[in-house]
């Protein structure tokens, strides 16, 4: 069973073939300059949010690429009990991320 995520839903809205390529041939992805610019802006917004909501550097950034998705889910659950800021939290429900 494959997981469903927001990026996959957006890919499907652009067309079923786009979703198929995202899953089966991700290396064929060729982002337009506009899409690349959106990524840059998104990263800048993330950096600004860290500065605003995490000035003491006590917040947690969850990165599933480092420890895997299972660890990201567990860490998110554990951090929800704390009062520190959480960046890039991960949740799942019925196969949906």
N, C-alpha and C positions, 0 to 999 in steps of 0.2 A: 504494500500500500504506500502510495506517495503522499507526502504532506501537502497541505494547501496553505498558501501564504498570501499576503497582500501583493507582493510583486508578481506572483503567479496569476492572481486574479486580474491584475492590470494587464499582464501579457495576453491573457485570454480575451480580454475586452478589445485588444488590438487585433485579435484574430487567432483562431485555433492553431494555425501554423506557427505563429509567433510563440505560443506556449510550448508547442512540441519542440521547437528549436531550443528554447530556454532549458528544457529538461534534458533532451537527448544530444544536443550539439551546442553547448554553451560557448565553446571556443569560436564559433562562427559569429558571435555577437559583434556587431559593428555599430557603436553608438555614434549618433550624429553630433556635430559640434554643439547643437542646442541641448541635447541630453547631457553631454559632458559638462556644459556650463551649469546645468541644473544640479549635477552632482557636486560641483565646486561650491555653489551657493548653499546646498544642503549641509556640506561639511562646515562651512563658515557659520551657519546658524547653530549647528551643534557646538562649535567652539564658543560662540557667544553665550549659549545657554549654560555651558559649564562655568563660564566666568560669572554669570549672574546668579546662578543657583548653587554654585559650589565654590565660593570664594576661599573656603578653608581647606579645599582639596580633601574633604572627608567623604565625598560621594563615591558611588561605585559605578563603574562602567562595565557592563556585561558584554563580553565578546565570545560568542560561541565558536569562533574560529580558533580560539586559544585552547579551551578546555572541552569543547563539544557541546551539543545542544542539551544533553541530559544535565550536565553541570550548570548550564545557563538557566534551565528551568528550576533546578534545585536552589541555586543562588538567588534567583528572583524571589522565590517563595520565602526564603530565609530573610532576605532584606526587607520584605514587606512588613516584617515585625519591628523594624528599626525606624528611626526618624531621619536617617540620612538620605540624601537625594539618590535616586536610581536612574541611571542613563542607559537606554537601550534594554529595557526589561523584556523578558521573554515569557510568553504564556502559550498554553495549548489547550484545546478542548475538542474532543472528537476528531482528531486527525488534522485540525486546523491550527496553524501557528499564528 
